């Protein structure tokens, strides 16, 4: 089922998600709905907060983004990204690798707004999947950027919080209009 995507101004976007205590049919349905919603909106990631649920659950699929390549490594061995998509991550933990790179980001909760955002070029993720199994991998490229963006959402952090003050000041009017609905 395609769910409504929560827009900037809704307090749920600032809520830290509760940990997923157990995987049940409700969590599986939420993940399926989130994937359907993300694909319908042409996004590469979606956090539970963006569909109004403050839970540590996000989905990511960068398989269609050939113009912004990614890598995914498990136990130090690179595996094809497309074969691992979509990712459904429960209670993800993020380790940032050293360095910073700036890239363009958008957000489904901020329609038609993009900005240059500094992020770590690589991340290590530890999370659980829908079978309750622990997953651990390293990611670079767009996948690393999308994971940082979505895990920020799970902690109530928005991409506008990562913008330069000048960029945010330039968007102030649009953000004010968006927050009023």
C-alpha positions in Angstrom: 0.0 0.0 0.0 1.3 3.4 -0.9 1.4 5.6 2.1 1.4 9.4 2.4 4.9 10.9 2.7 5.1 13.3 5.7 6.3 16.8 4.7 8.6 19.1 6.6 6.9 20.7 9.5 5.3 17.5 10.8 6.8 16.8 14.3 7.2 13.1 13.6 10.2 14.0 11.3 12.0 15.3 14.4 11.2 12.2 16.5 13.9 9.6 17.3 12.5 6.2 16.3 11.8 3.5 18.8 13.9 0.3 18.4 12.2 -2.6 16.7 11.8 -5.1 19.5 10.6 -8.0 17.3 9.8 -8.6 13.6 6.1 -9.3 13.3 3.5 -9.0 10.5 3.1 -5.3 11.3 6.8 -4.6 10.8 6.9 -6.6 7.6 3.8 -4.8 6.2 5.3 -1.4 7.1 8.5 -2.3 5.3 6.6 -3.5 2.2 4.5 -0.3 2.2 7.6 1.8 2.6 9.2 0.2 -0.4 6.1 0.6 -2.5 5.9 4.3 -1.4 9.6 4.9 -2.1 9.4 3.4 -5.6 6.2 5.3 -6.4 7.9 8.6 -5.3 11.0 7.7 -7.3 13.2 7.9 -4.2 16.3 5.9 -3.3 15.5 5.7 0.5 12.8 6.2 3.0 12.7 6.2 6.8 9.7 5.1 8.8 9.3 8.7 10.2 8.6 9.8 6.6 5.4 7.7 6.6 4.4 8.9 10.1 5.9 6.1 12.2 8.7 6.8 14.7 10.5 3.5 14.4 14.1 2.5 13.7 13.3 1.1 10.2 14.5 2.4 6.8 14.5 1.1 3.2 17.1 1.9 0.5 17.5 0.9 -3.1 20.1 2.6 -5.3 20.1 -0.1 -8.0 18.7 2.3 -10.6 21.3 5.1 -10.1 24.0 4.2 -12.6 25.1 7.9 -12.8 26.0 7.8 -9.1 27.9 4.5 -8.5 28.0 2.7 -5.2 30.0 -0.2 -3.7 28.9 -2.7 -1.0 31.4 -4.9 0.8 30.7 -7.8 3.1 33.6 -9.1 5.2 36.0 -7.1 3.0 34.7 -8.6 -0.2 32.9 -6.4 -2.7 29.6 -7.8 -3.9 27.3 -6.5 -6.6 25.1 -3.7 -5.2 22.1 -4.6 -7.4 22.0 -8.1 -6.0 21.5 -6.8 -2.5 18.8 -4.2 -3.2 16.4 -3.3 -1.8 17.8 -3.0 1.7 15.4 -3.2 4.7 17.3 -2.2 7.8 16.0 -2.5 11.4 17.8 -0.7 14.3 20.7 0.3 12.1 24.0 1.6 13.6 26.3 3.7 11.5 30.1 4.0 11.7 31.4 6.9 9.5 34.8 6.3 7.8 37.2 9.3 7.7 36.9 12.0 5.2 34.2 14.3 3.8 32.7 14.8 0.4 30.0 17.1 -0.7 27.1 15.8 -2.9 23.7 16.9 -3.9 20.8 15.5 -1.8 17.1 15.8 -1.9 14.5 14.4 0.4 11.0 13.1 -0.3 9.8 15.1 2.7 11.1 18.3 1.1 9.7 18.3 -2.4 11.7 20.1 -5.0 14.4 21.1 -2.6 18.0 20.0 -3.1 21.3 21.1 -1.5 25.0 20.3 -1.3 25.5 18.2 1.8 28.9 17.1 3.3 28.9 13.4 4.2 31.5 10.7 4.9 32.5 8.9 1.7 32.1 5.5 3.2 30.2 3.9 6.1 30.0 0.6 8.0 26.4 -0.5 8.8 25.3 -2.9 11.4 21.6 -3.7 11.5 19.0 -6.4 11.4 17.0 -7.6 8.5 13.3 -8.7 8.3 14.3 -12.3 9.3 15.9 -10.9 12.5 19.4 -11.7 11.3 22.2 -9.3 11.9 23.7 -7.8 8.7 27.0 -5.9 8.6 28.5 -4.3 5.5 30.5 -1.3 4.2 29.2 1.0 1.6 30.5 3.9 -0.6 29.1 6.3 -3.1 25.4 7.0 -3.4 24.6 4.0 -1.1 26.8 5.5 1.7 25.1 8.9 1.3 21.6 7.4 1.2 22.3 5.3 4.3 23.6 8.4 6.2 20.5 10.4 5.1 18.0 7.7 6.2 19.7 6.9 9.5 19.7 10.6 10.2 15.9 10.5 9.8 15.6 7.7 12.3 17.3 10.0 14.8 15.2 13.0 14.0 17.9 14.7 12.0 17.0 16.3 8.7 19.2 17.0 5.7 18.6 20.8 6.2 20.4 20.4 9.5 23.5 19.3 7.5 23.4 22.3 5.1 25.6 25.3 5.4 24.0 28.2 7.2 24.1 30.2 3.9 22.3 27.4 2.0 19.6 27.2 4.7 19.2 30.9 4.8 18.7 30.9 1.0 15.9 28.3 1.5 14.2 30.0 4.5 11.2 31.2 2.6 10.6 27.9 0.8 11.0 26.0 4.1 8.6 28.3 5.9 5.9 27.8 3.2 6.5 24.0 3.2 6.2 23.8 7.0 2.8 25.5 6.8 1.5 22.9 4.4 
